[in-house]
């Protein structure tokens, strides 16, 4: 396998993980593409959570601006009682298997939103569901991030991250467990759609190195091909560490900002660190 530079200066700039109002981002798909283009991104993957509805608008904007759009999605899965996110890149958005699988997840998300609202009502946040829905661009996909923005607006916390820490993670008043699909199911959908499966932001999972190793092994055995080495949420030390992990497990490396909104995300579109030397980029043979 040949190696390519992670980000050829002046030629290409890849951001393979971002979100729009089709899931829990704050900008419409066309605006995400325009912002990425203004930041110098030439290859962009729109990877909205558990859905594909933003891709047609994004594709039209990408065509107009000369941006190469990679069809993608970010699938929430459950593995060994952990919630893990798997990005699918270069998928066929019309493939019946992935369309049906993602449809099923979104139905579950709607029910979860009602349960989260009920739990938050118990601790004094009256009318929280109605307030949350004002932040939702896609009624089929209400996420914890939407609740977090509503709670910031209500004065519960100063910023979204604080809301997650105080209300929306396991053991907190607004957390509601949800039966996500298995790792095997998600990878099956991505493969059926002709895509490449990537473990998103591995540095964000509250796992020991041993547990992460088990996840990487299970992912590889199921046909997973890449991990997100350079995530917008990764520190320089984590980028270096997951670069070594990618080489150890023979994974390709992906990079992405995980952009959701200006001023809210870890980095802007096209931001963050490049892949370390010696990591095979996920786009190597595109």
Buried (B, 14 or more C-beta within 10 A) or exposed (E): EEEBEBBEEEEBBBBBBBBBBBBBBBBBBBBBBBBBBEBEBBBBBBBBBBBBBBBEBBBBBBEEBEBBBBBBBBBBBBBEEBBBBBBBBBBBBEBEBBBEBBEEBBEBBEEBBEBBBEBBBEEEBEEBBEBBBEBBBBEBBBBBBBBBBBBBEBEBBEEBEBBBEBBBEEEBBBBBEBEBBEBBBBBBBBBBBEBBBBBBBBBBBEBEEEBBBBBBEBBBEBEBBBBBBBBBBBEEEBBBBBBEBBBEBEBBBBBBBBBBBEEBBBBBBBBBBBBBEEBBBBBBEE
